[in-house]
Amino acid sequence: MTSHRRSESGFTLVEMLIAMAVMSLVIVAFYALITTLVRQWASMQGQMEVQQQPRVAAGRIMAEIRQSRDFVIGSGGNSLGLVKATVLTADVAAGATTFSVEDASALAAARPVVLVNVTSFEQATVSSISGTTVTISAGLSVAHKQGELVRRAQSTLSASASSGATTVSVASGSTFA
């Protein structure tokens, strides 16, 4: 008997098919792992974004409240409105028709303003504004201290409907900005 020795080196067809099958299984398993990880990452990103949005909104609201210096609570305590306010930069004597404020951008000529202290408030109508100096049409009835709030007067609207007609009334001394 003669022994047949393979003179050629290499892989047989069966060996190649087995190697390709094993490699295919490894690639499919790796693809499934990567796909699962990407889906989980996307899901976590979505959850983080959903949780982050209220934090961002709350942060913005808090910043607005801190910067506003004044707020108005609506009827029944159900709503909150922010009012941009400024402060007096110096004491103002009773009877004065001019005063200086930190930032006059919240005020407008021909519009009422309110000067607020701890125990009371006083409303006056602005005649003109020059820089941070505000001139009012009539003298102040009481003296005001540096640091007191100065803000636009608020409008109060009430609406009612009867027989198909709608009536809107504005509280006395209020204007629209």
C-alpha positions as CSV (number, residue, x, y, z in Angstrom):
1,M,0.0,0.0,0.0
2,T,1.1,3.3,-0.8
3,S,0.5,6.1,1.5
4,H,-1.0,9.2,0.0
5,R,0.5,12.2,1.4
6,R,-0.8,15.5,0.7
7,S,1.8,17.5,-1.0
8,E,-0.2,20.7,-1.0
9,S,-0.6,22.6,2.2
10,G,-3.9,24.5,2.9
11,F,-7.4,24.1,4.2
12,T,-10.0,21.8,3.1
13,L,-13.4,23.0,2.0
14,V,-14.9,21.6,5.2
15,E,-12.4,23.4,7.4
16,M,-13.1,26.7,5.5
17,L,-16.9,26.3,5.9
18,I,-16.5,25.6,9.7
19,A,-14.2,28.6,10.1
20,M,-16.7,30.9,8.2
21,A,-19.6,29.6,10.3
22,V,-17.8,30.3,13.5
23,M,-16.7,33.7,12.3
24,S,-20.3,34.5,11.2
25,L,-21.6,33.6,14.7
26,V,-19.0,35.8,16.3
27,I,-19.9,38.8,14.0
28,V,-23.7,38.3,14.6
29,A,-23.2,38.1,18.4
30,F,-21.0,41.3,18.3
31,Y,-23.6,43.1,16.1
32,A,-26.4,42.1,18.5
33,L,-24.4,43.4,21.5
34,I,-23.6,46.7,19.8
35,T,-27.2,47.2,18.7
36,T,-28.5,46.5,22.3
37,L,-25.9,48.9,23.8
38,V,-26.9,51.7,21.3
39,R,-30.6,51.3,22.1
40,Q,-30.0,51.4,25.8
41,W,-27.8,54.5,25.4
42,A,-30.4,56.2,23.4
43,S,-33.1,55.3,25.9
44,M,-31.0,56.7,28.8
45,Q,-30.3,59.9,26.8
46,G,-34.0,60.4,26.3
47,Q,-34.7,59.8,30.0
48,M,-31.9,62.2,31.0
49,E,-33.3,64.9,28.6
50,V,-36.8,64.4,30.0
51,Q,-35.4,64.9,33.6
52,Q,-33.2,67.8,32.6
53,Q,-36.0,69.9,30.9
54,P,-37.9,70.6,34.2
55,R,-34.6,71.4,35.9
56,V,-33.7,73.9,33.2
57,A,-37.2,75.5,33.3
58,A,-37.1,75.7,37.1
59,G,-33.7,77.3,36.9
60,R,-34.9,79.9,34.4
61,I,-38.0,80.7,36.5
62,M,-35.8,81.1,39.6
63,A,-33.4,83.4,37.7
64,E,-36.4,85.5,36.5
65,I,-37.8,85.7,40.1
66,R,-34.4,86.7,41.5
67,Q,-33.9,89.4,38.8
68,S,-37.5,90.8,38.9
69,R,-37.4,92.2,42.4
70,D,-41.2,92.2,42.5
71,F,-44.0,89.9,41.7
72,V,-47.8,90.0,41.6
73,I,-50.0,87.2,42.8
74,G,-53.2,86.9,40.7
75,S,-56.7,86.6,42.1
76,G,-57.3,83.5,44.3
77,G,-53.5,83.0,44.5
78,N,-53.6,80.9,41.3
79,S,-51.3,82.9,39.1
80,L,-48.0,84.6,39.5
81,G,-46.9,87.5,37.3
82,L,-43.4,88.9,37.2
83,V,-43.0,92.7,37.1
84,K,-39.6,94.2,36.2
85,A,-38.8,96.8,38.8
86,T,-36.0,99.1,39.7
87,V,-34.9,100.9,42.9
88,L,-34.3,104.4,43.9
89,T,-30.6,105.3,43.9
90,A,-31.1,108.2,46.5
91,D,-33.5,109.4,49.1
92,V,-36.4,111.5,47.6
93,A,-38.2,114.2,49.6
94,A,-41.9,114.7,49.8
95,G,-43.1,117.1,47.1
96,A,-40.2,116.1,44.7
97,T,-41.1,115.7,41.0
98,T,-37.8,114.0,40.0
99,F,-36.0,111.0,41.3
100,S,-33.1,108.7,40.1
101,V,-33.5,105.0,39.6
102,E,-31.0,102.2,39.0
103,D,-32.5,101.2,35.7
104,A,-35.3,103.1,33.9
105,S,-35.9,100.6,31.2
106,A,-38.9,99.1,33.1
107,L,-40.6,102.5,33.1
108,A,-42.2,104.6,30.3
109,A,-43.3,108.2,29.9
110,A,-47.1,108.9,30.3
111,R,-47.4,105.6,32.3
112,P,-48.2,105.3,36.0
113,V,-45.5,104.0,38.3
114,V,-45.7,102.8,41.8
115,L,-43.1,103.6,44.5
116,V,-43.2,100.8,47.1
117,N,-41.9,100.8,50.7
118,V,-42.4,98.4,53.5
119,T,-45.7,99.9,54.8
120,S,-47.2,101.7,51.8
121,F,-47.1,102.6,48.2
122,E,-47.6,105.7,46.1
123,Q,-48.6,106.0,42.5
124,A,-47.5,108.7,40.2
125,T,-47.5,109.3,36.4
126,V,-44.2,109.6,34.6
127,S,-43.8,112.8,32.5
128,S,-40.4,112.0,31.1
129,I,-37.3,109.9,31.5
130,S,-33.8,111.0,30.9
131,G,-31.2,108.3,31.5
132,T,-31.9,107.1,35.0
133,T,-33.7,110.3,36.0
134,V,-37.5,110.1,36.1
135,T,-39.7,113.2,36.1
136,I,-43.3,112.8,37.4
137,S,-46.3,115.1,36.8
138,A,-47.1,115.8,40.4
139,G,-45.0,116.0,43.6
140,L,-44.7,112.9,45.8
141,S,-46.9,113.0,48.8
142,V,-44.4,111.3,51.1
143,A,-40.6,111.0,51.3
144,H,-39.0,107.8,49.9
145,K,-35.7,106.1,50.9
146,Q,-32.9,104.9,48.7
147,G,-33.4,101.2,47.7
148,E,-37.3,101.4,47.6
149,L,-38.9,99.7,44.6
150,V,-40.2,101.6,41.6
151,R,-42.3,99.7,39.1
152,R,-44.9,100.1,36.5
153,A,-48.5,100.2,37.8
154,Q,-50.4,97.0,37.0
155,S,-53.5,96.7,35.0
156,T,-56.4,94.7,36.4
157,L,-58.8,93.3,33.9
158,S,-62.1,91.7,34.5
159,A,-64.3,90.2,31.9
160,S,-67.9,89.2,32.0
161,A,-70.4,87.9,29.5
162,S,-74.1,88.4,29.5
163,S,-76.6,87.9,26.7
164,G,-73.8,87.1,24.3
165,A,-72.0,90.5,24.9
166,T,-68.6,90.6,26.5
167,T,-67.6,93.4,28.7
168,V,-64.0,94.2,29.7
169,S,-63.3,96.7,32.4
170,V,-60.0,98.1,33.5
171,A,-59.3,99.1,37.1
172,S,-59.0,102.8,37.8
173,G,-55.6,104.3,37.1
174,S,-54.3,101.3,35.2
175,T,-52.8,101.4,31.7
176,F,-51.7,98.8,29.2
177,A,-48.0,98.4,28.4
